[in-house]
Amino acid sequence: MPREYSLERTRNIGIIAHIDAGKTTVTEGILYLTGKTHKIGAVHEGETQMDWMEQERERGITITSAATTCFWKPKQYSGEEHRINIIDTPGHIDFTVEVQRSLRVLDGACVIFDGKMGVEPQSETVWRQADKYNVPRMCFINKINQTGGDFYMSLKSIRERLSKDAYPIQLPIGFEKDINGVVDLIKMKAYTYKDFHDKELVESDVPDNMKEKCEQYRSELLEKVVEYDDVIMEKYLEGGEISQEEFVQAIRKATLSSKFYPVMGGDGRGVIVETMLDAVINFLPNPLDLPDTQGMDIKDHEIKITRKPSDEEPFAALAFKIATDPFVGTLTFFRVYSGVVKSGSYVLNSTKGDKERIGRIV
């Protein structure tokens, strides 16, 4: 049976952050916009999809990582529909091991920051863990629409405390509660909304009072990303016009290097999240962008084995989480690195050295 969504059109991403930066809220916004849910669940009312444990809903925090799948067709830049597998991870320092386990199986990550606080202690911890596993990532500064929210202050703290190679690809329009959209620095277009519950953004020209600032940030961004693509770099140095496709391609290459981080910002509950979904598809890696998976022979640990991300290869997967569901029983979450698995097939559990039968796959 052929794949419904090719590997090129698949993204495996994680949402990571300090506690209370709004990870679960952003994920709820994603599920709402992609049509998985019909309303945005509020964390403080215990209605969210991703906080499924009783204890999480009671406390309004994420304790375990949850996984979900949604589908998105990019709006800002044309493209086909993609499948996005999302893991929402805990922000609490006590549950760091859950984050580490998840990071190991992700292709890319979206790091959420609280726009009122900038970089917080746990933001640094998850950032270093993502460095350890070499996970390409982008940043989303959330809550800039609240009193005390400041995109530029948060951007400054990311550059000072995490990486100087974090560059905005969009700037917010307005300040605090008056924020009503963003300027896309690639297309140099404004995208606005009347209410965060809107389903569509309205495209218009860049506001006059922001033109100069946007030009400055755009040229800084362009100057940085051309470093990652020799052909575009040459064209840029010769004074040639860089097309929108080339600009997007250069940002993608830069992001895949895990040394450059696109920065976005907005109200994570609402429609602005669609620009983040577009960025996930345009800039974060698909499974084929990453190096082949390395492992060792079960009988002789000295022998190294490589698996390509292909359906033709032997099956290899990593179980990264076990959850108990009251209706289904024990669920094992696993990331497939190569090959195909079907329900009813037998796989080798390398920890126990026994073959086990896969029951149903959900």
JOJO-V87069 format. One line per field, one symbol per residue. phi: phi as a letter, one per 20 degrees, with the letter a starting at -180 (. if undefined). psi: psi as a letter, one per 30 degrees, with the letter a starting at -180 (. if undefined). Layout:
# JOJO-V87069
phi=???
psi=???
This chain:
# JOJO-V87069
phi=.fffcfffdccdccdcafgmfogffffffffffenfcdbefeffdmdffeeefgffffemceddedcbcccbdgdfcfrefdddeddedfdfgfdgffffgfgfdeebcdeecefedmfdgffffffffffgelefbcdceemfeegnfbgfffffffffddafedcfdbcfenblfefcqbdefeelceccbecfegecedebffggfdgfffgfffffffgfffgecfffgffffenfeeffffffffffgffffmcccfdcaqefedfffffffffgffdefegffefffebcfffcffeecdcefbfffffbbcedaccddfedneddecdeebmcccfnedceeffemdeceefedd
psi=klkeklefhkkjlljkllkgfgeeeeeeeeeeeggelfljkkefghglefifkeeeeefglkelklklklkkjkeeklllklkjkkkjllfkffgeeeeeeeefglelljkkkjfffbklefeeeeeeeeeeghjkllkjjlgfflkfkjeeeeeeeeeefekfhjkkflkkkakbffkgalkjfefhlkjllekfflfkkkkalkkeffeeeeeeeeeeeeeeffffjeeeeeeefgglkkleeeeeeeeeeeeffggkjkkllajffaffffeeeeeeeeflllffflllkkalkeejffkkkkkkikffllkklkkfkkkkkfefbkkkkkkkflakklkflklkjfefglkkkkclk.
